[in-house]
Amino acid sequence: MLLVIPYFILWGLWGKYFRKIVTEGLKYVGDEYVDENYKIPPLSSVKIAINGKCAIVINGGTGWATIRINGGPREKVFKIRLLNAVGILEIINESRFFPIIVSIRRSP
């Protein structure tokens, strides 16, 4: 029984601090931003034009996605990614079963 109590404490702290990391990450873009949501089906991708700061939050499914910036190398993303780039951002859902919901907050 004593071994279970620290598990619940650590799980609660993880949830608290992870939410704080995500909310602070969304502030990275600044006060003026464009908020977009995309539902990406399994084994599909979406391309978005970005110009400057961008925060990507992945919900649903596994929480993992793959991104490519300007056709460069693939990068795996878990839950949140902050970018400062200009060009075309491709978000790829490599899952075979689960769709992902991607929220993008970017500068106009």
The first five atom37 places (N, CA, C, CB, O) and aatype in JSON, in Angstrom:
{
  "aatype": [12, 10, 10, 19, 9, 14, 18, 13, 9, 10, 17, 7, 10, 17, 7, 11, 18, 13, 1, 11, 9, 19, 16, 6, 7, 10, 11, 18, 19, 7, 3, 6, 18, 19, 3, 6, 2, 18, 11, 9, 14, 14, 10, 15, 15, 19, 11, 9, 0, 9, 2, 7, 11, 4, 0, 9, 19, 9, 2, 7, 7, 16, 7, 17, 0, 16, 9, 1, 9, 2, 7, 7, 14, 1, 6, 11, 19, 13, 11, 9, 1, 10, 10, 2, 0, 19, 7, 9, 10, 6, 9, 9, 2, 6, 15, 1, 13, 13, 14, 9, 9, 19, 15, 9, 1, 1, 15, 14],
  "atom_mask": [
    [1, 1, 1, 1, 1],
    [1, 1, 1, 1, 1],
    [1, 1, 1, 1, 1],
    [1, 1, 1, 1, 1],
    [1, 1, 1, 1, 1],
    [1, 1, 1, 1, 1],
    [1, 1, 1, 1, 1],
    [1, 1, 1, 1, 1],
    [1, 1, 1, 1, 1],
    [1, 1, 1, 1, 1],
    [1, 1, 1, 1, 1],
    [1, 1, 1, 0, 1],
    [1, 1, 1, 1, 1],
    [1, 1, 1, 1, 1],
    [1, 1, 1, 0, 1],
    [1, 1, 1, 1, 1],
    [1, 1, 1, 1, 1],
    [1, 1, 1, 1, 1],
    [1, 1, 1, 1, 1],
    [1, 1, 1, 1, 1],
    [1, 1, 1, 1, 1],
    [1, 1, 1, 1, 1],
    [1, 1, 1, 1, 1],
    [1, 1, 1, 1, 1],
    [1, 1, 1, 0, 1],
    [1, 1, 1, 1, 1],
    [1, 1, 1, 1, 1],
    [1, 1, 1, 1, 1],
    [1, 1, 1, 1, 1],
    [1, 1, 1, 0, 1],
    [1, 1, 1, 1, 1],
    [1, 1, 1, 1, 1],
    [1, 1, 1, 1, 1],
    [1, 1, 1, 1, 1],
    [1, 1, 1, 1, 1],
    [1, 1, 1, 1, 1],
    [1, 1, 1, 1, 1],
    [1, 1, 1, 1, 1],
    [1, 1, 1, 1, 1],
    [1, 1, 1, 1, 1],
    [1, 1, 1, 1, 1],
    [1, 1, 1, 1, 1],
    [1, 1, 1, 1, 1],
    [1, 1, 1, 1, 1],
    [1, 1, 1, 1, 1],
    [1, 1, 1, 1, 1],
    [1, 1, 1, 1, 1],
    [1, 1, 1, 1, 1],
    [1, 1, 1, 1, 1],
    [1, 1, 1, 1, 1],
    [1, 1, 1, 1, 1],
    [1, 1, 1, 0, 1],
    [1, 1, 1, 1, 1],
    [1, 1, 1, 1, 1],
    [1, 1, 1, 1, 1],
    [1, 1, 1, 1, 1],
    [1, 1, 1, 1, 1],
    [1, 1, 1, 1, 1],
    [1, 1, 1, 1, 1],
    [1, 1, 1, 0, 1],
    [1, 1, 1, 0, 1],
    [1, 1, 1, 1, 1],
    [1, 1, 1, 0, 1],
    [1, 1, 1, 1, 1],
    [1, 1, 1, 1, 1],
    [1, 1, 1, 1, 1],
    [1, 1, 1, 1, 1],
    [1, 1, 1, 1, 1],
    [1, 1, 1, 1, 1],
    [1, 1, 1, 1, 1],
    [1, 1, 1, 0, 1],
    [1, 1, 1, 0, 1],
    [1, 1, 1, 1, 1],
    [1, 1, 1, 1, 1],
    [1, 1, 1, 1, 1],
    [1, 1, 1, 1, 1],
    [1, 1, 1, 1, 1],
    [1, 1, 1, 1, 1],
    [1, 1, 1, 1, 1],
    [1, 1, 1, 1, 1],
    [1, 1, 1, 1, 1],
    [1, 1, 1, 1, 1],
    [1, 1, 1, 1, 1],
    [1, 1, 1, 1, 1],
    [1, 1, 1, 1, 1],
    [1, 1, 1, 1, 1],
    [1, 1, 1, 0, 1],
    [1, 1, 1, 1, 1],
    [1, 1, 1, 1, 1],
    [1, 1, 1, 1, 1],
    [1, 1, 1, 1, 1],
    [1, 1, 1, 1, 1],
    [1, 1, 1, 1, 1],
    [1, 1, 1, 1, 1],
    [1, 1, 1, 1, 1],
    [1, 1, 1, 1, 1],
    [1, 1, 1, 1, 1],
    [1, 1, 1, 1, 1],
    [1, 1, 1, 1, 1],
    [1, 1, 1, 1, 1],
    [1, 1, 1, 1, 1],
    [1, 1, 1, 1, 1],
    [1, 1, 1, 1, 1],
    [1, 1, 1, 1, 1],
    [1, 1, 1, 1, 1],
    [1, 1, 1, 1, 1],
    [1, 1, 1, 1, 1],
    [1, 1, 1, 1, 1]
  ],
  "atom_positions": [
    [[0.83, -1.2, 0.0], [0.0, 0.0, 0.0], [0.87, 1.26, 0.0], [-0.94, 0.0, 1.21], [0.55, 2.24, -0.67]],
    [[1.97, 1.23, 0.74], [2.85, 2.39, 0.8], [3.54, 2.66, -0.53], [3.89, 2.2, 1.89], [3.93, 3.8, -0.81]],
    [[3.69, 1.64, -1.34], [4.33, 1.84, -2.63], [3.4, 2.5, -3.64], [4.8, 0.51, -3.17], [3.87, 3.06, -4.63]],
    [[2.11, 2.46, -3.41], [1.14, 3.03, -4.34], [1.0, 4.54, -4.14], [-0.21, 2.36, -4.18], [0.74, 5.26, -5.11]],
    [[1.16, 5.02, -2.94], [0.97, 6.45, -2.63], [1.92, 7.34, -3.43], [1.16, 6.7, -1.13], [1.45, 8.33, -4.0]],
    [[3.22, 7.06, -3.51], [4.09, 7.92, -4.33], [3.71, 7.94, -5.8], [5.53, 7.47, -4.19], [3.91, 8.94, -6.49]],
    [[3.17, 6.84, -6.29], [2.74, 6.78, -7.69], [1.67, 7.83, -7.96], [2.2, 5.38, -8.03], [1.76, 8.56, -8.95]],
    [[0.67, 7.92, -7.1], [-0.39, 8.91, -7.29], [0.12, 10.33, -7.13], [-1.52, 8.65, -6.31], [-0.34, 11.24, -7.83]],
    [[1.05, 10.54, -6.23], [1.64, 11.88, -6.06], [2.41, 12.28, -7.32], [2.58, 11.91, -4.81], [2.25, 13.39, -7.82]],
    [[3.24, 11.38, -7.83], [4.0, 11.68, -9.05], [3.07, 11.89, -10.25], [4.99, 10.56, -9.35], [3.33, 12.77, -11.07]],
    [[2.03, 11.11, -10.37], [1.08, 11.25, -11.47], [0.39, 12.61, -11.42], [0.04, 10.11, -11.44], [0.22, 13.25, -12.45]],
    [[-0.01, 13.05, -10.23], [-0.64, 14.36, -10.06], [0.31, 15.5, -10.4], [0.0, 0.0, 0.0], [-0.08, 16.46, -11.06]],
    [[1.55, 15.4, -9.95], [2.54, 16.44, -10.26], [2.83, 16.49, -11.76], [3.83, 16.19, -9.48], [2.99, 17.57, -12.32]],
    [[2.9, 15.33, -12.41], [3.14, 15.3, -13.85], [2.02, 16.04, -14.58], [3.24, 13.84, -14.36], [2.29, 16.85, -15.47]],
    [[0.78, 15.76, -14.22], [-0.35, 16.44, -14.86], [-0.33, 17.93, -14.65], [0.0, 0.0, 0.0], [-0.59, 18.7, -15.58]],
    [[-0.01, 18.36, -13.44], [0.02, 19.79, -13.13], [1.11, 20.5, -13.93], [0.26, 20.0, -11.62], [0.84, 21.52, -14.56]],
    [[2.31, 19.98, -13.92], [3.41, 20.66, -14.59], [3.34, 20.52, -16.11], [4.72, 20.12, -14.09], [3.8, 21.42, -16.82]],
    [[2.8, 19.44, -16.61], [2.66, 19.32, -18.06], [1.68, 20.35, -18.59], [2.21, 17.91, -18.44], [1.92, 20.94, -19.64]],
    [[0.57, 20.57, -17.89], [-0.39, 21.61, -18.3], [0.27, 22.98, -18.27], [-1.63, 21.6, -17.39], [0.02, 23.81, -19.14]],
    [[1.11, 23.21, -17.27], [1.8, 24.5, -17.18], [2.77, 24.68, -18.35], [2.56, 24.6, -15.83], [2.88, 25.77, -18.9]],
    [[3.47, 23.63, -18.73], [4.39, 23.7, -19.87], [3.63, 24.01, -21.15], [5.16, 22.37, -20.03], [4.09, 24.83, -21.96]],
    [[2.48, 23.38, -21.36], [1.7, 23.62, -22.57], [1.16, 25.05, -22.6], [0.54, 22.62, -22.67], [1.23, 25.7, -23.64]],
    [[0.62, 25.55, -21.49], [0.07, 26.91, -21.48], [1.17, 27.95, -21.69], [-0.67, 27.19, -20.17], [0.95, 28.94, -22.39]],
    [[2.33, 27.75, -21.11], [3.43, 28.69, -21.32], [3.96, 28.58, -22.75], [4.57, 28.42, -20.32], [4.38, 29.59, -23.33]],
    [[3.94, 27.39, -23.32], [4.36, 27.23, -24.71], [3.44, 27.96, -25.67], [0.0, 0.0, 0.0], [3.9, 28.5, -26.68]],
    [[2.15, 27.99, -25.37], [1.2, 28.71, -26.22], [1.41, 30.22, -26.15], [-0.22, 28.36, -25.83], [1.04, 30.94, -27.07]],
    [[1.98, 30.71, -25.06], [2.27, 32.14, -24.94], [3.5, 32.55, -25.76], [2.49, 32.5, -23.47], [3.75, 33.74, -25.95]],
    [[4.26, 31.57, -26.25], [5.48, 31.82, -27.01], [5.22, 32.66, -28.26], [6.12, 30.51, -27.4], [6.07, 33.46, -28.65]],
    [[4.06, 32.49, -28.88], [3.75, 33.16, -30.14], [3.54, 34.66, -29.93], [2.52, 32.55, -30.78], [3.86, 35.45, -30.82]],
    [[3.01, 35.06, -28.79], [2.76, 36.47, -28.53], [1.28, 36.77, -28.45], [0.0, 0.0, 0.0], [0.45, 35.86, -28.35]],
    [[0.94, 38.07, -28.48], [-0.45, 38.48, -28.32], [-1.25, 38.4, -29.6], [-0.49, 39.89, -27.79], [-2.45, 38.12, -29.56]],
    [[-0.63, 38.64, -30.73], [-1.33, 38.58, -32.02], [-0.99, 37.26, -32.7], [-0.95, 39.79, -32.94], [0.16, 37.0, -33.03]],
    [[-2.01, 36.43, -32.89], [-1.78, 35.12, -33.48], [-3.02, 34.63, -34.22], [-1.38, 34.11, -32.39], [-4.11, 35.17, -34.07]],
    [[-2.81, 33.61, -35.03], [-3.89, 32.92, -35.74], [-3.96, 31.52, -35.15], [-3.64, 32.89, -37.31], [-2.96, 30.8, -35.1]],
    [[-5.15, 31.12, -34.71], [-5.35, 29.81, -34.1], [-6.08, 28.9, -35.1], [-6.16, 29.92, -32.77], [-7.17, 29.24, -35.56]],
    [[-5.49, 27.76, -35.42], [-6.07, 26.83, -36.39], [-6.09, 25.42, -35.8], [-5.29, 26.85, -37.72], [-5.18, 25.04, -35.06]],
    [[-7.12, 24.66, -36.13], [-7.23, 23.27, -35.7], [-7.39, 22.38, -36.92], [-8.43, 23.08, -34.73], [-8.13, 22.7, -37.85]],
    [[-6.68, 21.26, -36.91], [-6.74, 20.3, -38.01], [-6.94, 18.91, -37.42], [-5.45, 20.35, -38.88], [-6.33, 18.56, -36.41]],
    [[-7.81, 18.12, -38.05], [-7.95, 16.71, -37.7], [-7.3, 15.92, -38.83], [-9.47, 16.29, -37.49], [-7.77, 15.93, -39.97]],
    [[-6.21, 15.23, -38.5], [-5.44, 14.5, -39.51], [-5.74, 13.01, -39.38], [-3.9, 14.79, -39.36], [-5.42, 12.41, -38.35]],
    [[-6.34, 12.4, -40.4], [-6.63, 10.96, -40.34], [-5.34, 10.13, -40.35], [-7.52, 10.56, -41.53], [-4.27, 10.65, -40.65]],
    [[-5.45, 8.85, -40.01], [-4.26, 7.99, -40.01], [-3.58, 7.95, -41.38], [-4.64, 6.57, -39.58], [-4.24, 7.95, -42.42]],
    [[-2.26, 7.91, -41.34], [-1.41, 7.82, -42.54], [-1.67, 8.95, -43.53], [-1.63, 6.49, -43.23], [-1.62, 8.74, -44.74]],
    [[-1.95, 10.14, -43.02], [-2.18, 11.32, -43.86], [-1.32, 12.46, -43.37], [-3.68, 11.72, -43.85], [-0.66, 12.37, -42.33]],
    [[-1.33, 13.55, -44.13], [-0.56, 14.73, -43.74], [-1.29, 15.99, -44.17], [0.86, 14.69, -44.35], [-2.22, 15.94, -44.96]],
    [[-0.84, 17.11, -43.62], [-1.38, 18.42, -43.97], [-0.2, 19.38, -44.08], [-2.44, 18.91, -42.91], [0.75, 19.29, -43.31]],
    [[-0.28, 20.31, -45.03], [0.78, 21.3, -45.22], [0.23, 22.68, -44.88], [1.33, 21.27, -46.68], [-0.88, 23.03, -45.28]],
    [[1.03, 23.45, -44.14], [0.62, 24.77, -43.66], [1.76, 25.74, -43.92], [0.24, 24.73, -42.15], [2.93, 25.42, -43.69]],
    [[1.42, 26.93, -44.39], [2.42, 27.99, -44.56], [2.61, 28.7, -43.23], [2.0, 29.0, -45.69], [1.64, 29.17, -42.63]],
    [[3.85, 28.78, -42.76], [4.14, 29.49, -41.51], [5.11, 30.63, -41.8], [4.73, 28.52, -40.44], [5.89, 30.59, -42.75]],
    [[5.02, 31.64, -40.94], [5.86, 32.82, -41.1], [6.24, 33.32, -39.72], [5.14, 33.93, -41.93], [5.56, 34.19, -39.17]],
    [[7.3, 32.79, -39.15], [7.75, 33.24, -37.84], [7.42, 32.23, -36.76], [0.0, 0.0, 0.0], [7.47, 31.02, -36.97]],
    [[7.07, 32.75, -35.58], [6.84, 31.89, -34.42], [5.57, 31.07, -34.58], [6.76, 32.73, -33.15], [4.56, 31.52, -35.12]],
    [[5.66, 29.83, -34.09], [4.55, 28.89, -34.24], [4.6, 27.89, -33.08], [4.62, 28.15, -35.62], [5.67, 27.4, -32.73]],
    [[3.44, 27.6, -32.49], [3.33, 26.58, -31.44], [2.39, 25.49, -31.94], [2.82, 27.19, -30.09], [1.27, 25.79, -32.37]],
    [[2.84, 24.24, -31.89], [2.05, 23.11, -32.35], [1.71, 22.25, -31.14], [2.82, 22.27, -33.43], [2.6, 21.83, -30.4]],
    [[0.41, 22.0, -30.92], [-0.04, 21.14, -29.82], [-0.81, 19.98, -30.44], [-0.94, 21.93, -28.79], [-1.73, 20.18, -31.23]],
    [[-0.43, 18.75, -30.07], [-1.03, 17.54, -30.64], [-1.91, 16.89, -29.58], [0.06, 16.55, -31.14], [-1.46, 16.61, -28.47]],
    [[-3.17, 16.64, -29.94], [-4.13, 16.0, -29.05], [-4.69, 14.76, -29.74], [-5.27, 16.97, -28.66], [-4.61, 14.62, -30.95]],
    [[-5.26, 13.88, -28.94], [-5.91, 12.7, -29.48], [-4.92, 11.66, -29.95], [0.0, 0.0, 0.0], [-3.73, 11.94, -30.13]],
    [[-5.42, 10.46, -30.16], [-4.56, 9.39, -30.64], [-3.42, 9.11, -29.69], [0.0, 0.0, 0.0], [-3.64, 8.93, -28.49]],
    [[-2.23, 9.06, -30.21], [-1.06, 8.72, -29.4], [-0.33, 9.94, -28.87], [-0.11, 7.88, -30.21], [0.5, 9.81, -27.97]],
    [[-0.6, 11.12, -29.42], [0.13, 12.31, -29.01], [1.41, 12.52, -29.8], [0.0, 0.0, 0.0], [2.12, 13.5, -29.57]],
    [[1.72, 11.62, -30.71], [2.92, 11.72, -31.53], [2.57, 12.15, -32.94], [3.68, 10.38, -31.55], [1.54, 11.75, -33.48]],
    [[3.43, 12.95, -33.53], [3.31, 13.34, -34.93], [4.71, 13.52, -35.49], [2.45, 14.65, -35.1], [5.69, 13.58, -34.74]],
    [[4.81, 13.61, -36.79], [6.08, 13.86, -37.47], [5.93, 15.15, -38.25], [6.48, 12.67, -38.4], [4.91, 15.36, -38.92]],
    [[6.95, 16.02, -38.18], [6.89, 17.27, -38.93], [8.08, 17.37, -39.88], [6.87, 18.48, -37.97], [9.12, 16.76, -39.66]],
    [[7.88, 18.14, -40.93], [8.95, 18.49, -41.87], [8.81, 19.97, -42.16], [8.88, 17.63, -43.2], [7.71, 20.45, -42.43]],
    [[9.92, 20.68, -42.1], [9.92, 22.11, -42.4], [10.66, 22.31, -43.71], [10.57, 22.94, -41.24], [11.83, 21.96, -43.83]],
    [[9.97, 22.89, -44.7], [10.54, 23.15, -46.03], [11.13, 21.9, -46.67], [11.6, 24.22, -45.93], [12.17, 21.98, -47.32]],
    [[10.48, 20.76, -46.49], [10.95, 19.52, -47.11], [12.22, 18.96, -46.5], [0.0, 0.0, 0.0], [12.86, 18.1, -47.11]],
    [[12.59, 19.42, -45.33], [13.81, 18.95, -44.67], [13.62, 17.59, -44.02], [0.0, 0.0, 0.0], [12.68, 16.86, -44.35]],
    [[14.51, 17.26, -43.09], [14.41, 15.96, -42.43], [13.17, 15.87, -41.54], [15.67, 15.68, -41.61], [12.66, 16.89, -41.06]],
    [[12.7, 14.66, -41.33], [11.55, 14.44, -40.47], [11.95, 14.55, -39.01], [10.91, 13.06, -40.75], [13.04, 14.13, -38.62]],
    [[11.06, 15.13, -38.2], [11.28, 15.26, -36.76], [10.05, 14.74, -36.04], [11.57, 16.73, -36.36], [8.92, 15.1, -36.39]],
    [[10.26, 13.89, -35.03], [9.15, 13.38, -34.23], [8.8, 14.42, -33.17], [9.51, 12.01, -33.57], [9.69, 15.06, -32.59]],
    [[7.5, 14.59, -32.92], [7.01, 15.57, -31.96], [6.07, 14.86, -31.0], [6.29, 16.76, -32.67], [5.2, 14.1, -31.43]],
    [[6.24, 15.1, -29.69], [5.32, 14.57, -28.69], [4.62, 15.73, -28.0], [6.07, 13.68, -27.65], [5.26, 16.5, -27.28]],
    [[3.34, 15.85, -28.21], [2.43, 16.8, -27.57], [2.64, 18.25, -27.96], [2.54, 16.67, -26.11], [1.69, 18.9, -28.39]],
    [[3.85, 18.82, -27.83], [4.03, 20.25, -28.1], [5.39, 20.49, -28.76], [3.93, 21.07, -26.8], [6.38, 19.83, -28.45]],
    [[5.4, 21.45, -29.69], [6.65, 21.84, -30.36], [6.58, 23.32, -30.67], [6.88, 21.01, -31.68], [5.57, 23.8, -31.2]],
    [[7.62, 24.04, -30.35], [7.73, 25.47, -30.63], [8.67, 25.65, -31.82], [8.24, 26.27, -29.39], [9.75, 25.06, -31.86]],
    [[8.26, 26.47, -32.78], [9.06, 26.7, -33.98], [9.25, 28.18, -34.21], [8.4, 26.05, -35.22], [8.42, 28.99, -33.79]],
    [[10.33, 28.54, -34.87], [10.55, 29.89, -35.36], [11.15, 29.73, -36.76], [11.49, 30.74, -34.4], [12.37, 29.7, -36.92]],
    [[10.27, 29.62, -37.75], [10.72, 29.33, -39.12], [9.78, 29.99, -40.12], [10.79, 27.81, -39.37], [8.67, 30.39, -39.79]],
    [[10.26, 30.09, -41.34], [9.47, 30.62, -42.45], [9.43, 29.55, -43.54], [10.05, 31.98, -43.0], [10.47, 28.99, -43.89]],
    [[8.25, 29.27, -44.06], [8.14, 28.29, -45.14], [6.92, 27.41, -45.0], [0.0, 0.0, 0.0], [5.89, 27.83, -44.47]],
    [[7.05, 26.18, -45.47], [5.96, 25.22, -45.46], [6.22, 24.18, -44.37], [5.81, 24.53, -46.86], [7.27, 23.55, -44.33]],
    [[5.23, 24.03, -43.49], [5.29, 23.03, -42.42], [4.37, 21.88, -42.81], [4.87, 23.65, -41.04], [3.19, 22.08, -43.08]],
    [[4.92, 20.68, -42.83], [4.12, 19.49, -43.12], [4.0, 18.68, -41.83], [4.75, 18.63, -44.26], [5.0, 18.33, -41.21]],
    [[2.76, 18.39, -41.44], [2.5, 17.58, -40.25], [1.97, 16.24, -40.72], [1.49, 18.29, -39.27], [0.97, 16.18, -41.45]],
    [[2.63, 15.16, -40.31], [2.32, 13.82, -40.79], [1.85, 12.97, -39.61], [3.55, 13.17, -41.47], [2.49, 12.93, -38.56]],
    [[0.72, 12.3, -39.78], [0.23, 11.34, -38.8], [0.65, 9.95, -39.28], [-1.34, 11.44, -38.62], [0.07, 9.42, -40.23]],
    [[1.63, 9.37, -38.63], [2.14, 8.06, -39.04], [1.41, 6.9, -38.38], [3.61, 7.97, -38.72], [1.72, 5.74, -38.66]],
    [[0.44, 7.19, -37.52], [-0.33, 6.14, -36.88], [-1.2, 5.43, -37.92], [-1.2, 6.71, -35.75], [-1.71, 6.06, -38.85]],
    [[-1.38, 4.14, -37.75], [-2.21, 3.37, -38.67], [-3.67, 3.31, -38.22], [-1.67, 1.97, -38.81], [-4.54, 2.93, -39.01]],
    [[-3.96, 3.69, -36.97], [-5.31, 3.51, -36.45], [-5.95, 4.78, -35.91], [-5.28, 2.5, -35.37], [-7.16, 4.95, -36.03]],
    [[-5.17, 5.68, -35.32], [-5.74, 6.81, -34.6], [-5.55, 8.13, -35.34], [-5.12, 6.9, -33.22], [-4.45, 8.43, -35.8]],
    [[-6.62, 8.92, -35.46], [-6.45, 10.29, -35.98], [-5.86, 11.18, -34.89], [-7.8, 10.87, -36.5], [-5.98, 10.87, -33.71]],
    [[-5.24, 12.27, -35.29], [-4.74, 13.23, -34.31], [-5.39, 14.58, -34.59], [-3.18, 13.35, -34.36], [-5.74, 14.91, -35.72]],
    [[-5.55, 15.35, -33.53], [-6.07, 16.7, -33.64], [-4.9, 17.63, -33.33], [-7.29, 16.95, -32.65], [-4.3, 17.57, -32.26]],
    [[-4.59, 18.5, -34.28], [-3.45, 19.39, -34.15], [-3.96, 20.82, -34.04], [-2.48, 19.25, -35.36], [-4.69, 21.3, -34.89]],
    [[-3.55, 21.5, -32.96], [-3.85, 22.92, -32.78], [-2.58, 23.69, -33.08], [-4.39, 23.22, -31.33], [-1.53, 23.43, -32.49]],
    [[-2.69, 24.65, -33.98], [-1.52, 25.45, -34.36], [-1.82, 26.9, -34.04], [-1.18, 25.27, -35.87], [-2.82, 27.46, -34.49]],
    [[-0.95, 27.49, -33.26], [-1.03, 28.92, -32.97], [0.2, 29.54, -33.61], [-1.1, 29.21, -31.4], [1.33, 29.26, -33.21]],
    [[-0.04, 30.4, -34.62], [1.08, 30.97, -35.37], [0.91, 32.47, -35.51], [1.2, 30.32, -36.75], [-0.2, 33.0, -35.41]],
    [[2.02, 33.14, -35.76], [1.95, 34.58, -36.0], [1.38, 34.83, -37.39], [3.36, 35.24, -35.86], [1.61, 34.05, -38.31]],
    [[0.62, 35.93, -37.54], [-0.06, 36.2, -38.82], [0.9, 36.55, -39.95], [-1.05, 37.33, -38.65], [0.46, 36.8, -41.07]]
  ]
}
